[in-house]
Amino acid sequence: LLTFQPNQKTSPLHYSRFRAMLGFAVFLLCAAAACAEVMPMTGFNLDEMKGNWYLIGFATNANWFVSQKDRMKMGLARMEPTPDGDLDMTYTNLQNDGTCWKMTHLAKKTDIPGRFVFYSQRWGNDNDMRVVDVKSDEFALVHTIKTKGDVTEVLNKLYGRTTDLSTDLKKRFEKFSMDTGVKPENIVILPPNASCNISIAKADAVQTSSKQPIVQPC
């Protein structure tokens, strides 16, 4: 552990620089630990992700979520495996004004089964997504590390084949989110919402960018 004991000859500028360097070092250690600890499930089968999922749990410390979480409701996700082993993801959500919001991403497979990467045009960030657990007829737990510039955030999602998952699964999601650094107050089980028609929903951001997602080694 790095320590620093200022003395009478230490200038405030040097001390502040040391504090900044120490904080950055701690950040890197935490990021490396998260990368090493949260890995995809063993025995991942891409076909288990196929079909429609309700977005039931949402957890992140991201500033936008902290300010919007009280207004968020369940959405619908459609997962379609591609012949190349990638995952085509379409999200829709019925807005308070009755309109449908839609976003799509093509998550590219990596050398690790259950780990995918994609670049989000909507948010301008690189996404490193890991399927932590999935039971094809019940739930899926997905952990994503989002990076934009020098800012890294964690997002955990709990999906269900129906709008009602067991209390045990919800508690597991809450514990997992806290274990990955999300504050308890930023872990939300979303209230029910009417569904959109995916085929007619207005596209807010469609993943057509040629920019390649960044794959960070773990």
N, C-alpha and C positions, 0 to 999 in steps of 0.2 A: 504494500500500500504506500502510495506516494504521500509524503508529509512535507509541510513547509512551515518553518518557524521564523517569522519575520523578526529582524533585529533593528537596532537603531539606524544601521546603514542601509537598510532596505527601503527603496523608494516606493511610494504607492503605485507608480506605474508598473514596476517590476512585479509587485505582488499581484496586481490585477491581471497581468499577463499570465502569471503562474496559475491563478485561479481559472482563467479561461482555458488554458492548456489542460488542466486537470479535468475540467468539466467535459472537454471534448474527448479525452481519453476514456472517461467513464461512459460517455455516449457510445463510443466504438465498442467497448467491452460489452455493453448491454445489447447492442445491435447484433454482435457476433454470437452472444449467448442465445438470443431469440432465434437466430438463423439455425443454430445447431440443435436447439431443443424441439422446435416445432417442425416436424417432418411429416410427409404424407403417410397414410396408413399402409401397412404391409398387405400385400395381396390385392392391391387396387385393381378394380375392373371397370373400365371406362363405361361399359354398357349400363352399369348400375346408376349412372348419372342421367341417363336418357329420360326425357319426358318433362312434364310440368311439375314445378315445385312452388309452394308458397313460402315466401320470405317471412319467417316468424320471429327470429331473433336477430338483433343488430347491435354491434358493440364496437365503439371506437372513441378515442379521445380527440378526434379531429375537430377543429374549431367550428366548422360548418355544421357538424352533427350536434354539437353541444347547443347551438342556437336554434336548431330546427327539430330536435328529437321529439318535442311535445306535439308536433303536428304530423309526424310520420305515422303511416298505417301500413298494413300488409300489402305486399305486391306479389306479382307472379313472375316466375322465371321459367323459361323453356330452355332445356339443355339438349343439344343435338351433337352427338359424336360425328366426326367426319371420317371419311375413308383413310385419311392420313394419321388418324389418332389424335387430332386436335378436338377442341370443344367449342362449338358455336353456341353462344349464350345470348338470349334475348330477355330483357327485363321490361315489364310494363307495370304501371301504377295508376290507379284512378285518382285524379286530383280533386281538390275540394270544389272546383268550379265545374266538375263534370267532364273535363277533358281527360284524355289518356296520354300519359307520358311513356315514351319508349326509348330504350337504349340497347344497342347490341355490341358485342365484342367477340372476336375470334381469339380464344385462348390457345396458344401454341404449346404443344407438348415439349417436354424436356427429356433428358436422359433418365430422369427419375420418375417412375410411374406415379401418377397422382399429383405431379407438380407441373404447373402451367404458367406461362408468362404472356402478358399482353400490354400494349400501350393504349391508354385512354385518351382519346381526342377531347372528350368532354372536360376532363379534369387536368389534362396535360401531365399525367404521371405514368411511371412504369409500375406494373403490377406483377408481383410474384405470388401466385396462388397455390395453396396446398390443400388437398382434400384430406382432412384429418381422419374422418370416419364417414361411412355411408352405409345405410341399409336400404336397399333399393325400393322397398315398399313402405318405408317409414320416414327416415330422416337423412340429412346430410349436414356435416359440420365442416365449414370451409374457413381457412385462415389465409388472409392476404396481407402481404407487406407492400405498402405503397410508398414510392419514392418520387419526389419532385425536387430537383436541385439537391440541396443539402438537408432537406426535411424528409424524415421517414416516419410513417404512421402505420399502425396495425388496424386491420378491420376483420372482425369475426362475424360470420353469418351462420344462422341456423335455419335450415330449410326443412319443410315437411311436405309429405304427399297430400296431407289434409291440413286444414287450418287449426287443428287441435292436436298438439303433441302432449305427451305425458309430463307430469310434474318433474319426474326424475330426469328426463332429457333436458328440460328447461334449466334445472338446477345444475346439471352437468355443463351446460353451455355457459352459465353464469360463472361457475368456478373456473372453467377453461379460460374465459375472457379475463378474469382477474389474474390468473396465473401468467397471462401474456401481457400484463401491464395496463389493462383497461380499468379505469376507475369504476367502482360499483354503480355510481350514479349515471354512468354512460353506457350501461348495459340495459338494453330495452327489449322487452317482449312486446312486439307490435300489436295494436288492436286490429280486429278484423276490418276488412274493407271489401267493397264490391269489386268484381274483376273487370278488366278491360278485354276487349277483343284484340288480341295481338296483331291480327292481320290488318286492322284499320287504325291502330294506334299511331299517333303522330310521332315521327322519329325526332328525338331530341339530339341524339348523337349516334351515328352509325359508324362502326369501325371500318373505315376504308383507307386509313392512312398507310403509306408505304414504310413508315418509320418502324424499324425493328425493335421489339422490346429487349430490354437489357436483362441478361441472365446473370445473376450474381452467384458466385460459387459458395457452397455451404461446406 
